[in-house]
């Protein structure tokens, strides 16, 4: 019976695919002021040169897990249908480059996204860091990393929390109801003490801060083993960019402020680091995932592994996970030069600072070299969303 159902689904999807090739193109919904301009695929520089098989392989793994690590706007049903078609297309053998390219051209319409106050989007970079750590506390590893508290409640789209500020994305469940969760300063002062939430220990608060900003990481233990960390929630308090704060405090032009410079300044003065980090009231919790293969990417907000220079983080209140998008930008190569990046990406992650319809964070990779390059990326770019075509009624 199951095999018959799968076969029937396959036939139905193939027939649907033929109909969708002539489908109506409908613009994606956008916040007030933002614009979506239809563009012909022939007008996208570099489109024909990209290897669309890479994006198709990622897309075929699914739009997101159920549930994802961080909820986004609902996935359109037609996007789920196209994901299913991609799985069927790649199930037996990898399609050739032309077939992969035509798959996206036939199932999506192309829309260049213009934010309300600009003509281009803005892109930053992020990475999966690796630090030394320990499963036990010691003088060398005194800084705790916490798992998700049992009383932490994450606000879901549409939740109405009377008495809780609309800007708070999480709260603490108490006998009296929901209350704001402690901020970073309160947590570092002992608000979580005694709950046995410590999952490992790090060298200093700066390492922990970098890990929390990136949202995932690898910890190398004293015996040589590596444990992986994935995002498990945040306290819901507002995120503050420490790079921007340091630029303002020390009159450093924003264009010259990199993650490397920020970390070096924090590492040089523990007291200064403590005070500056405290400005960021947001605090991220993690879970250990020792089952993840060493060569796989970190897990993004969609609950799926990320692929370097193919996965992006988007504003989850605007875009659904799994959405393909075309990126056209010139970014630093991390070695003193630059690289033209014109390729198809898949939206698989999100972030507290990633806000707006044309704001993305590019996953660069894992390790120190990826971190150096990611910290250099603060660039305008052309952002073209591939929006699923609606089949004809």
Secondary structure, 3 states (H helix, E strand, C coil): CHHHHHHHHHHHHHHHHHHHCCCECCCCCCCCCCEEEECCHHHCCCHHHCCHHHHHHHHHCCCCCCCCCCCCCCCCHHHHHHHHHHHHHHCCCCCCHHHHHHHHHHHEEEEEEECCCCCCEEEEEEEEEEEEEECCCCCCCCEEEECCCCCEEECCCCCCCCCCCCCCCEEEEECCEEECCCCHHHHHHHHCCCCCCEEEEECCHHHHHHHHHHCEEEEECCCCCEEEEEEEEECCCCCCCHHHHHHHHHCCCHHHCCHHHHHHHHHHCHHHHHHHHCCCCCCEEEEECCCCCCCCCCECCCCCECCCCCEEECCCCCCCCCCEEEEEEEEECCCCCEEEEEEEEEEEECCCCCCCCCEEEEEEEECHHHHHHHHHCEEEEEEEEEEECECCC
